[in-house]
Amino acid sequence: MKDAIVPSSIDPAPAASTALPQDKELVLRVIPMPADVNANGDIFGGWVMAQVDLAGSVIPARHMGGRFATVAVNQFLFKQPVKVGDLLSFYGSIVRIGNTSITVQVEVWAERQRPHYQCVKVTEATLTYVAIDEQGRPRPVPRPAPT
């Protein structure tokens, strides 16, 4: 079976790759359900945004060593509509580690089975998370010990 990316009116030049990313960490997988649709019958963008924030938080959770909060959605692009039944895979990678924050890029890929198999990038976003103390104030991001 040959994988294909099908162009749409939303993204006239989709990514050339037809396979899931190998250079990023898989941080979440989910299948959207009928309860998650908007008035057009596609998955509601707010639902996708919430999933992206959850997926993006996996990486800082491993690095922050305590509490943290989302402080910015630096970029959010909806490239293709998400459909009920798509198998969504969320891939994350660190863009930058600052003194009190970590910026993460999240790519969302949909595997579709109907009418034939497709693997398409549907969303990408860049989010910034800040480490916070018990009073909610920024605190330093722990640095790994030198080896």
MIGU-194221 format. One record per residue: z negated, y negated, x negated of N, C-alpha, C, O in turn; chain; residue in one letter. Coordinates in steps of 0.001 Angstrom, whole numbers, always signed. Atoms other than C-alpha are relative to their C-alpha. Example, Ala and Ser with C-alpha at 12.3 -4.5 7.8 and 13.67 -1.06 7.14 Angstrom:
2
{node {+0; +1190; -890}; {-7800; +4500; -12300}; {+0; -1200; -900}; {-665; -1181; -1936}; 'A'; 'A'}
{node {+60; +1190; +820}; {-7140; +1060; -13670}; {-730; -1090; +770}; {-899; -2198; +261}; 'A'; 'S'}
//
This chain:
147
{node {+0; +1168; -846}; {+0; +0; +0}; {+0; -1230; -890}; {-785; -1313; -1835}; 'A'; 'M'}
{node {-75; +1215; +802}; {+928; -3378; -1407}; {-819; -1105; +653}; {-692; -1360; +1851}; 'A'; 'K'}
{node {+800; +1122; -488}; {-1538; -6265; -1068}; {+881; -1229; +58}; {+1790; -1392; -757}; 'A'; 'D'}
{node {-789; +1216; -120}; {-139; -9581; +80}; {-872; -1132; +493}; {-1828; -923; +1240}; 'A'; 'A'}
{node {+623; +1212; -535}; {-1298; -13104; +686}; {+1027; -625; +921}; {+2174; -849; +535}; 'A'; 'I'}
{node {-907; +564; -982}; {+218; -14568; +3798}; {-262; -1484; +113}; {-1391; -1883; +398}; 'A'; 'V'}
{node {+205; +1444; -127}; {+767; -18334; +3823}; {-379; -368; +1425}; {-41; +344; +2371}; 'A'; 'P'}
{node {+326; +505; -1330}; {-642; -20324; +6726}; {+256; -1491; +27}; {+541; -2115; -995}; 'A'; 'S'}
{node {-207; +1440; -127}; {-288; -23808; +8072}; {-1164; -784; -597}; {-1019; -1972; -884}; 'A'; 'S'}
{node {+1157; +683; +561}; {-3778; -24624; +6720}; {+119; -96; -1512}; {-203; -1134; -2090}; 'A'; 'I'}
{node {-115; -20; +1458}; {-3094; -23655; +3111}; {+1423; +378; -367}; {+1727; +1564; -499}; 'A'; 'D'}
{node {-1396; -319; +245}; {+618; -23954; +2329}; {+251; +664; -1336}; {+1326; +1228; -1541}; 'A'; 'P'}
{node {-188; -628; +1310}; {+94; -22709; -1242}; {-1233; +818; -363}; {-2008; +414; -1230}; 'A'; 'A'}
{node {+1187; -787; +298}; {-2522; -19935; -1236}; {+32; +555; -1407}; {+1072; +584; -2066}; 'A'; 'P'}
{node {+115; -548; +1352}; {-3789; -18387; -4445}; {+953; +1170; -186}; {+1228; +1916; +754}; 'A'; 'A'}
{node {-964; -1051; +279}; {-1368; -16010; -6132}; {-641; +1380; -88}; {+42; +2388; +89}; 'A'; 'A'}
{node {+674; -1280; +163}; {-3973; -13291; -6649}; {-166; +694; +1352}; {-423; +47; +2367}; 'A'; 'S'}
{node {+211; -764; -1225}; {-4202; -10527; -4076}; {-1205; +912; -118}; {-1478; +1695; +792}; 'A'; 'T'}
{node {+1165; -849; +226}; {-7288; -8851; -5510}; {-1259; -851; -24}; {-1219; -2053; -290}; 'A'; 'A'}
{node {+1277; +698; +63}; {-10937; -9747; -5312}; {-308; -391; -1437}; {+93; +313; -2365}; 'A'; 'L'}
{node {+294; +464; +1362}; {-12250; -11723; -8316}; {-798; +1020; -801}; {-1681; +1694; -269}; 'A'; 'P'}
{node {+734; -880; +910}; {-13466; -9721; -11286}; {-870; -790; -968}; {-1715; -217; -1655}; 'A'; 'Q'}
{node {+704; +835; +973}; {-14835; -12670; -13286}; {-1175; -761; +597}; {-1765; -1606; -75}; 'A'; 'D'}
{node {+1118; +663; -670}; {-17477; -13810; -10770}; {-924; +1063; +566}; {-536; +2218; +735}; 'A'; 'K'}
{node {+996; -936; -516}; {-20616; -12214; -9401}; {+87; +88; +1522}; {+81; -935; +2206}; 'A'; 'E'}
{node {+68; -216; -1437}; {-20515; -10698; -5916}; {-1443; -229; +432}; {-2344; +477; -19}; 'A'; 'L'}
{node {+1368; +345; -378}; {-23554; -12264; -4227}; {-305; +272; +1476}; {-1470; +274; +1873}; 'A'; 'V'}
{node {+229; -246; -1423}; {-23048; -11515; -510}; {+1254; +603; +605}; {+2372; +261; +222}; 'A'; 'L'}
{node {-1104; -532; -815}; {-20891; -9476; +1862}; {-456; +5; +1440}; {-1593; +370; +1742}; 'A'; 'R'}
{node {+357; +64; -1413}; {-20808; -9944; +5610}; {+1269; +116; +846}; {+2360; -243; +404}; 'A'; 'V'}
{node {-1100; -68; -962}; {-18601; -9256; +8635}; {-347; -913; +1164}; {-1320; -653; +1872}; 'A'; 'I'}
{node {+275; +877; -1142}; {-18445; -12122; +11162}; {+281; +716; +1318}; {+1190; +1541; +1413}; 'A'; 'P'}
{node {-61; -662; -1298}; {-18890; -11071; +14775}; {+439; -973; +1095}; {+488; -2181; +864}; 'A'; 'M'}
{node {-475; +873; -1099}; {-17658; -12404; +18153}; {-956; -1136; +347}; {-501; -2189; +794}; 'A'; 'P'}
{node {+960; +1066; -303}; {-20875; -14432; +18615}; {+156; -1198; -929}; {-416; -2255; -662}; 'A'; 'A'}
{node {-141; +1048; +1006}; {-19804; -16538; +15576}; {+1281; -830; +164}; {+1605; -1627; -717}; 'A'; 'D'}
{node {-1284; +695; -146}; {-16503; -17894; +17000}; {-155; -1395; +575}; {-1136; -1716; +1246}; 'A'; 'V'}
{node {-83; +1350; -572}; {-15556; -21467; +17857}; {+913; +38; +1230}; {+1345; +1111; +1651}; 'A'; 'N'}
{node {-816; +82; -1211}; {-13540; -22663; +20863}; {+1439; +469; -223}; {+2135; +800; +737}; 'A'; 'A'}
{node {-1358; -464; +303}; {-10291; -21697; +19084}; {+78; +1507; -218}; {+1166; +2061; -371}; 'A'; 'N'}
{node {+15; -1441; +223}; {-11378; -18089; +18628}; {-130; +401; -1458}; {-188; +1589; -1773}; 'A'; 'G'}
{node {+247; -276; +1418}; {-11801; -18400; +14853}; {-1506; -122; -245}; {-2250; -594; +614}; 'A'; 'D'}
{node {+1426; +103; +323}; {-15167; -18192; +13100}; {-365; -1468; -215}; {+342; -2199; -909}; 'A'; 'I'}
{node {+504; +1375; +68}; {-17128; -21449; +13411}; {-271; -397; -1447}; {-945; +326; -2182}; 'A'; 'F'}
{node {+157; +470; +1378}; {-17027; -23467; +10182}; {-1452; -162; -408}; {-1792; +78; -1567}; 'A'; 'G'}
{node {+1421; +144; +306}; {-20765; -24174; +10387}; {-641; +1332; -363}; {-1535; +1387; -1208}; 'A'; 'G'}
{node {+498; -1337; +341}; {-21448; -20432; +10322}; {+408; +357; -1427}; {-393; +876; -2203}; 'A'; 'W'}
{node {-493; -278; +1357}; {-19290; -20084; +7206}; {-798; -820; -1013}; {-1183; -308; -2064}; 'A'; 'V'}
{node {+756; +863; +914}; {-21090; -23035; +5594}; {-1409; +550; -240}; {-1894; +533; -1371}; 'A'; 'M'}
{node {+1341; -564; +158}; {-24489; -21444; +6237}; {+31; +1232; -900}; {-855; +1413; -1735}; 'A'; 'A'}
{node {-119; -1194; +841}; {-23325; -18174; +4662}; {+260; -387; -1456}; {-268; +244; -2372}; 'A'; 'Q'}
{node {-284; +475; +1363}; {-21970; -20069; +1632}; {-1278; -505; -656}; {-1509; -246; -1837}; 'A'; 'V'}
{node {+1257; +496; +563}; {-25337; -21787; +1160}; {-918; +1167; -373}; {-1555; +1146; -1426}; 'A'; 'D'}
{node {+804; -1191; +326}; {-27124; -18420; +1318}; {+546; +698; -1241}; {-213; +1055; -2142}; 'A'; 'L'}
{node {-623; -670; +1149}; {-24646; -16859; -1117}; {-208; -810; -1270}; {-541; -257; -2318}; 'A'; 'A'}
{node {+160; +864; +1172}; {-24817; -19843; -3465}; {-1409; -10; -533}; {-1613; -229; -1727}; 'A'; 'G'}
{node {+1397; +55; +426}; {-28608; -19674; -3567}; {-445; +1244; -766}; {-1506; +1233; -1391}; 'A'; 'S'}
{node {+386; -1232; +703}; {-28649; -16133; -4999}; {-111; -242; -1507}; {-1067; +206; -2140}; 'A'; 'V'}
{node {-4; +223; +1452}; {-27795; -17296; -8520}; {-1158; -894; -430}; {-1876; -521; -1358}; 'A'; 'I'}
{node {+1162; +802; +412}; {-30339; -20152; -8741}; {-1329; +716; +236}; {-2289; +491; -501}; 'A'; 'P'}
{node {+1247; -731; -256}; {-32983; -17849; -7234}; {-391; +837; -1211}; {-1576; +1040; -1475}; 'A'; 'A'}
{node {+269; -811; +1192}; {-32657; -15720; -10366}; {-365; -845; -1214}; {-994; -347; -2147}; 'A'; 'R'}
{node {+184; +856; +1173}; {-32816; -18696; -12750}; {-1120; -1028; +155}; {-1687; -1473; -843}; 'A'; 'H'}
{node {+914; +1116; -215}; {-35176; -21220; -11154}; {-1460; +345; -245}; {-2243; -543; -583}; 'A'; 'M'}
{node {+1389; -373; +241}; {-38415; -19255; -11484}; {-958; -620; +991}; {-2071; -991; +619}; 'A'; 'G'}
{node {+857; +579; -1034}; {-39830; -20575; -8217}; {+817; -652; +1085}; {+1980; -311; +1300}; 'A'; 'G'}
{node {-645; +668; -1132}; {-38990; -22839; -5317}; {+1170; -850; -449}; {+1198; -1372; -1563}; 'A'; 'R'}
{node {-1140; +893; +220}; {-35709; -24708; -5082}; {+579; -370; +1353}; {+269; +251; +2370}; 'A'; 'F'}
{node {-613; +466; -1244}; {-33677; -26559; -2486}; {+1451; -401; -254}; {+1815; -830; -1349}; 'A'; 'A'}
{node {-1376; +493; +61}; {-30043; -27304; -1772}; {-56; -1515; +80}; {-638; -2062; +1016}; 'A'; 'T'}
{node {+21; +1462; -23}; {-29521; -30971; -2643}; {+1379; -608; +210}; {+1487; -1776; +581}; 'A'; 'V'}
{node {-1338; +560; -189}; {-25750; -31363; -2475}; {+1012; +1099; +256}; {+956; +2180; -330}; 'A'; 'A'}
{node {-1227; -771; -145}; {-22596; -29798; -1191}; {+1061; -918; -581}; {+1553; -1828; +86}; 'A'; 'V'}
{node {-873; +903; +744}; {-20319; -31365; -3772}; {+1450; +84; +472}; {+2190; -899; +435}; 'A'; 'N'}
{node {-1374; -234; -454}; {-17106; -29847; -2399}; {-30; +1187; +944}; {-779; +2141; +733}; 'A'; 'Q'}
{node {-108; -1126; -933}; {-16210; -27595; +521}; {+1407; -3; +553}; {+1809; -955; +1221}; 'A'; 'F'}
{node {-1384; -90; -459}; {-12666; -26459; +1266}; {+183; +1231; +866}; {-118; +2347; +443}; 'A'; 'L'}
{node {-399; -1105; -854}; {-11590; -24326; +4199}; {+1488; +202; -225}; {+2295; -641; +168}; 'A'; 'F'}
{node {-1385; -239; +377}; {-8345; -22779; +2971}; {+762; +793; +1057}; {+1961; +588; +1249}; 'A'; 'K'}
{node {-589; -858; -1032}; {-7683; -20232; +5736}; {-1050; +201; +1090}; {-2247; +154; +805}; 'A'; 'Q'}
{node {+997; -323; -1031}; {-9304; -19487; +9091}; {-632; +1364; -265}; {-7; +2253; -842}; 'A'; 'P'}
{node {+703; -1280; +89}; {-11883; -16698; +9167}; {+58; +621; +1390}; {-155; -55; +2396}; 'A'; 'V'}
{node {-172; -729; -1255}; {-11363; -14059; +11853}; {-1154; +965; +238}; {-1798; +1425; -704}; 'A'; 'K'}
{node {+963; -1041; -341}; {-13731; -11755; +13693}; {+455; +1294; -662}; {+1629; +1659; -589}; 'A'; 'V'}
{node {-306; -1272; +627}; {-13900; -8502; +11759}; {+452; -88; -1441}; {+560; +942; -2107}; 'A'; 'G'}
{node {-315; +123; +1431}; {-12860; -9922; +8374}; {-1204; +487; -806}; {-2347; +222; -434}; 'A'; 'D'}
{node {+1068; -333; +939}; {-14886; -8403; +5548}; {-34; -1128; -1020}; {+851; -1236; -1868}; 'A'; 'L'}
{node {+107; +1156; +885}; {-16061; -11531; +3731}; {-822; +358; -1232}; {-1923; +900; -1128}; 'A'; 'L'}
{node {+685; -198; +1273}; {-17018; -11285; +71}; {-200; -1371; -637}; {+750; -2139; -790}; 'A'; 'S'}
{node {+380; +1291; +563}; {-18832; -14241; -1493}; {-277; +204; -1491}; {-1138; +998; -1872}; 'A'; 'F'}
{node {+136; -109; +1451}; {-18512; -14648; -5259}; {-543; -1312; -543}; {-78; -2385; -157}; 'A'; 'Y'}
{node {+614; +1188; +551}; {-20649; -17071; -7245}; {+71; -42; -1513}; {+109; +987; -2187}; 'A'; 'G'}
{node {+64; +203; +1449}; {-20627; -18540; -10721}; {-667; -1342; -270}; {-563; -2277; +524}; 'A'; 'S'}
{node {+672; +1241; +389}; {-22650; -21199; -12515}; {+1027; -967; -570}; {+1812; -614; -1450}; 'A'; 'I'}
{node {-850; +1072; +509}; {-20789; -24452; -13083}; {-755; -791; -1060}; {-198; -1159; -2094}; 'A'; 'V'}
{node {+785; +841; +905}; {-23626; -26343; -14770}; {-1479; +267; +212}; {-1931; +473; +1338}; 'A'; 'R'}
{node {+1464; -33; -68}; {-27312; -26050; -15579}; {-494; -1311; -586}; {-259; -1615; -1755}; 'A'; 'I'}
{node {+554; +1277; +446}; {-29052; -29411; -15775}; {-1480; +132; -297}; {-1995; +1243; -422}; 'A'; 'G'}
{node {+1443; -12; +281}; {-32657; -30389; -16465}; {-803; +541; +1178}; {-1753; +1303; +995}; 'A'; 'N'}
{node {+734; -430; -1193}; {-33802; -29820; -12873}; {+897; +691; +1016}; {+425; +1069; +2089}; 'A'; 'T'}
{node {-919; -530; -1006}; {-30712; -28424; -11159}; {+990; +1013; -570}; {+1227; +1090; -1776}; 'A'; 'S'}
{node {-1080; -925; +322}; {-28081; -25718; -11128}; {+1112; -237; +1017}; {+869; -271; +2223}; 'A'; 'I'}
{node {-1169; +148; -856}; {-24581; -26267; -9757}; {+772; +1310; -24}; {+1028; +1882; -1084}; 'A'; 'T'}
{node {-622; -1309; -170}; {-22820; -23184; -8418}; {+1320; -157; +759}; {+1416; -955; +1692}; 'A'; 'V'}
{node {-1236; -83; -762}; {-19260; -22498; -7300}; {-19; +1310; +777}; {-393; +2354; +242}; 'A'; 'Q'}
{node {-80; -1190; -844}; {-18794; -20061; -4418}; {+1425; +110; +527}; {+1982; -853; +1056}; 'A'; 'V'}
{node {-1303; -308; -590}; {-15485; -18455; -3453}; {-227; +1048; +1076}; {-1000; +1988; +889}; 'A'; 'E'}
{node {+110; -957; -1092}; {-15140; -16620; -152}; {+1367; +637; +214}; {+2362; -47; +454}; 'A'; 'V'}
{node {-1231; -773; -169}; {-12518; -13899; +140}; {-117; +862; +1239}; {-1163; +1458; +1495}; 'A'; 'W'}
{node {-44; -834; -1201}; {-11514; -12137; +3350}; {+932; +1179; -230}; {+2070; +1019; -673}; 'A'; 'A'}
{node {-845; -1187; -32}; {-10241; -8595; +3462}; {+300; +271; +1467}; {-606; +465; +2279}; 'A'; 'E'}
{node {-453; -195; -1376}; {-8213; -8119; +6625}; {+776; +1301; +97}; {+1561; +1632; -791}; 'A'; 'R'}
{node {-652; -1294; -178}; {-7004; -4794; +7971}; {+1175; -59; +973}; {+2033; +823; +951}; 'A'; 'Q'}
{node {-1044; +55; -1021}; {-4730; -5933; +10818}; {+891; -1203; -184}; {+381; -2264; -543}; 'A'; 'R'}
{node {-743; -1227; -314}; {-1819; -5819; +11167}; {+209; +877; -1231}; {+535; +2056; -1092}; 'A'; 'P'}
{node {-41; -767; +1246}; {-1747; -4716; +7504}; {-1009; -626; -951}; {-1430; -1764; -741}; 'A'; 'H'}
{node {+1030; +478; +920}; {-4177; -5103; +4602}; {+425; -1295; -687}; {+1540; -1414; -1195}; 'A'; 'Y'}
{node {-168; +1258; +726}; {-4501; -8622; +3188}; {-1328; -340; -655}; {-2397; -16; -139}; 'A'; 'Q'}
{node {+1186; +518; +672}; {-6924; -10136; +720}; {+294; -1465; -289}; {+1165; -1775; -1101}; 'A'; 'C'}
{node {-284; +1427; +133}; {-7075; -13943; +965}; {-1267; -788; -273}; {-2334; -480; +258}; 'A'; 'V'}
{node {+1118; +925; +202}; {-9326; -16689; -352}; {-21; -931; +1203}; {+964; -1615; +1484}; 'A'; 'K'}
{node {+88; +801; -1213}; {-10575; -18446; +2783}; {-791; -1289; -179}; {-566; -2262; +541}; 'A'; 'V'}
{node {+869; +1164; +185}; {-13155; -20910; +1468}; {-435; -69; -1453}; {-577; +957; -2119}; 'A'; 'T'}
{node {+652; +178; +1295}; {-14453; -22375; -1768}; {-869; -1241; +78}; {-544; -2205; +773}; 'A'; 'E'}
{node {+957; +1102; -62}; {-17385; -24679; -2348}; {-754; -105; -1316}; {-878; +861; -2068}; 'A'; 'A'}
{node {+873; +248; +1132}; {-19510; -26236; -5049}; {-1281; -621; +543}; {-1240; -1631; +1246}; 'A'; 'T'}
{node {+1293; +442; -507}; {-23218; -26694; -4328}; {-968; -207; -1157}; {-861; +448; -2194}; 'A'; 'L'}
{node {+1022; +254; +1012}; {-26149; -28068; -6312}; {-1365; +275; +605}; {-1684; -172; +1707}; 'A'; 'T'}
{node {+1359; -360; -380}; {-29670; -26686; -6078}; {-958; -599; -1024}; {-685; -566; -2224}; 'A'; 'Y'}
{node {+975; +589; +906}; {-32737; -28427; -7535}; {-1298; +809; +51}; {-1761; +1198; +1124}; 'A'; 'V'}
{node {+1300; -672; +89}; {-35904; -26703; -8737}; {-1069; -979; +469}; {-1056; -2151; +91}; 'A'; 'A'}
{node {+1062; +877; -511}; {-38965; -28070; -6927}; {-1354; +664; -202}; {-1470; +1888; -253}; 'A'; 'I'}
{node {+1363; -510; +126}; {-42715; -27754; -7370}; {-601; +160; +1399}; {+93; -15; +2401}; 'A'; 'D'}
{node {+659; -233; -1289}; {-45247; -27034; -4619}; {-65; -1249; +879}; {-227; -1139; +2095}; 'A'; 'E'}
{node {-6; +1248; -777}; {-45180; -30710; -3559}; {+1418; -444; +352}; {+1604; -1502; +953}; 'A'; 'Q'}
{node {-1387; +328; -312}; {-41373; -30679; -3266}; {+646; -949; -988}; {+1737; -1456; -728}; 'A'; 'G'}
{node {-560; +890; +1026}; {-40818; -32770; -6411}; {+836; +804; -992}; {+529; +1965; -1266}; 'A'; 'R'}
{node {-808; -715; +1001}; {-38119; -31862; -8943}; {-846; +423; -1195}; {-1765; -279; -1617}; 'A'; 'P'}
{node {+675; -528; +1191}; {-39300; -29746; -11856}; {+1079; +553; -933}; {+2200; +807; -491}; 'A'; 'R'}
{node {-1004; -514; +939}; {-37531; -28491; -14988}; {+452; +1419; +345}; {-336; +2244; +808}; 'A'; 'P'}
{node {-531; -1367; -120}; {-35279; -25445; -14756}; {-440; +760; -1242}; {-216; +291; -2358}; 'A'; 'V'}
{node {+410; -773; +1176}; {-36749; -22747; -17005}; {+1212; +376; -857}; {+2268; +736; -336}; 'A'; 'P'}
{node {-1058; -375; +947}; {-34645; -22084; -20103}; {-288; +1396; -525}; {-1444; +1738; -774}; 'A'; 'R'}
{node {+234; -1338; +573}; {-34132; -18543; -21373}; {-550; -109; -1409}; {-221; -1034; -2152}; 'A'; 'P'}
{node {+555; -29; +1354}; {-36068; -17678; -24488}; {+1122; +318; -995}; {+1971; +1168; -724}; 'A'; 'A'}
{node {-1036; -298; +1006}; {-33908; -17741; -27632}; {-138; +1431; -502}; {-1240; +1969; -605}; 'A'; 'P'}
{node {+27; -1388; +478}; {-32937; -14324; -28919}; {+267; +88; -1475}; {+279; +1184; -2036}; 'A'; 'T'}
//
